[in-house]
Amino acid sequence: MMSTLPSASGSPHAPTPSQPADITQITSSKVHMGANGAPKREPGRQRPSAALPNETLLRWLRDMILIREFENRCAQAYQQAKIGGFCHLYIGQEALAVGTIGCLNHDDPIVTAYRDHGHALARGMSPRACMAEMFGRLAGCAKGKGGSMHMFDKPNWMFGGHGIVGAQTPLGAGLAFAAKYEVEVMRRTVDGGPARRKVALCYLGDGALNQGALHEAMNLAGLWDLPVIYIVENNRYSMGTAIERGTTMAHDLTAKAAAYGIEGVRIDGMDILNIYDQFKPLVDRCREQSRPAFVDLLTYRYQGHSMSDPQKYRKKEEVETVRQRDSIELLSQHLMAERRCLSESRLQEMIDECKAAAMDALTFAETAPAPEAAAELYSDVYVNPQPGLSPLREYHQGAKNPLL
Amino acid sequence: MPRTKQQIEKGLTLVDAINEALAQEMERDERVVCLGEDVGLNGGVFRVTEGLQKRFGADRVIDSPLAESGIMGTSVGLAMAGMRPVPEIQFEGFLGPAYDQLTSHAARFRNRTRGAITCPLTVRVPWGGGIHAPEFHSDSPEAIYVHTPGLKVVVAATPTDAKGLLTAAIRDPDPVVFFEPKRVYRSFREQVPEEQYEIPLGKARIVSEGSDVTVITWGANVFQCLEALDKLPEDLSVELIDLRTLSPLDFDTVCASAEKTGRVVVVQEAPKTCSLAAEIGMTVMEKCFLHLQAPVQRVCGYDTVMPYAKLELEYLPNADRIAEAIQQVAAY
């Protein structure tokens, strides 16, 4: 497979896109941007999302509302000092995780950075396991060891949750490499099952654009034809640094992909239907052709970078402007006005259900048992048992991982 | 690959043994892939992977650009997905750019996920001085990786050990840093079993038994120590231990010997301060204090940057320095 010379064909790169590169400049939900910002829709041709059944869109809406309600509860718990360390909320970006993951097969691997609760929930992690992890409880997805930034869910093909900015990007290349190797060399999975073509999604923040690891990873992905899609969750701010203050070519990030022979696309990430319309064909192409891609996915976080962010870098009006196109609002409007499959009362029920699920997760996490030091502190550093690790030189087998 | 006439008659070099271990394990397990700059077409910077690409194809012996963070990070991703990657980093000094992936990711996934996701990769790294190369090409940074929970660290000094330890390392469920002392890559040959075998990680080798002084070392320094033994009075009986695995470290063997002799010398190429020799000395003091007849001595590199060729022999522990330390400890 790798012996095939890379095509490095990518899409032809147009240097200056005609559409806004900034989510705060998009005011109409009718804006759909194609590759490099060029309007894509051909007149009379149906949008891919039009073929999606109502149930799918209603499920997405519910997932987005659940993430928002879950994050509201996280904020509350953090302020009450029940969650340790740091906490990065996904509020505002819900359509991105739900929409992109909605384009995948169940066994397509994903990997992301530290703002990872949304991806975990969108991938199917139970809110209880997610919240308990933040509370450091044994019932958490990593048995309370990883915390907010380290959501792992192997059965749902979620490979973290990573705290070092940009460092997850070569992992995405490796996950794609393994999937390609299974199909093209082993012709079976590493577990002996039938292999099928996969696409790995590797999410990164716009701040990670400036990290070296990404550029090594994109070069390798382009060189080796790895089916990995780098998704920049471009929420305009790397902590407190606006993208144009820290990143060259901020007006056209796809130029960075072009440098590695990778197809680059910019997508408005507040409109989940638009995400699907543009991202699903891209996923299909990458899967079929075994090629990488790069997506500048415009989004916005309504809250601060973390829970302690004075937000001196933006005005409240800017947040308000983007909230006019809130992703949950856009989808519910579409389902009510155009699809006519959702009523005000059903929407309210859905919100109430999600609030209850978030509350249930919180209650569960609060009352779940904490890890026992004797059993958990010295285990799983190396393969168990690892004699001599405890100062007592006694080894205690830890409890079984709930996800295994 | 069948052995050459020279290999059959005179035995294998360290390079031959590593190559054979890789080939046999790739033959046995399709999940094993090698990757790194020039490992394929060119057979590796030290020709350790010579012939492997021809035999197993470019899909399994993969030439990469020189991009250590990318090589290591991609290997981490492969390992997370259930593969057995064996990346090569060309020199120990080049671990710097790969450090983040190795220590923040490979070392910690098992713990961070409580065993749900593991990272069974083996990174091969030519290591140590003695080849007249400058810094980055002659350093001994093993203490940094021994200090990192979650990594296993191996240094093979002989062809027989190299083959068995590398086979065990690739099969090990944890990430292993496999240091190859380049000074002895081709310096001698020995007969090595042709079939596959494992030498368990975490077990030291007693090179020579003795009763008066314990000398603990690893890597190419084993041979400087053997040379030093020839310089000692005949009635001085030295037990020489080659640690072989630095993490987990075989303190059972170390302490049993220290309790027997009561006199310990640790020999390493790395700078002295905060080194593995310091850790070994301290542990011997903690565990064997009442048995000690003399303070533990260290023969190390100096707390300087590894010097270039002409000063290299001044820096590296040699037989004279080691013999002197042994005699001082014996006479204490």
Interface residues (C-beta under 8 A of the other chain):
Chain A: M1 M2 S3 P109 V111 A142 K143 K145 G146 H150 F152 K154 F159 G160 H162 G163 I164 A167 T169 P170 L171 G172 A173 G174 L175 A176 F177 A178 A179 Y181 E184 V185 M186 T189 V190 D191 G212 A213 E216 A217 N219 L220 L223 W224 E376 S379 D380 V381 Y382 V383 N384 Q386 G388 G398 N401 L403 L404
Chain B: E30 R31 V33 G57 A58 D59 R60 I62 S64 P65 A67 S69 G70 M72 G73 T74 S75 V76 G77 L78 A79 M80 A81 G82 M83 P85 D100 Q101 S104 H105 F109 R110 N111 R112 T113 R114 G115 A116 I117 T118 P149 G150 K152 D172 P173 D174 P248 F251
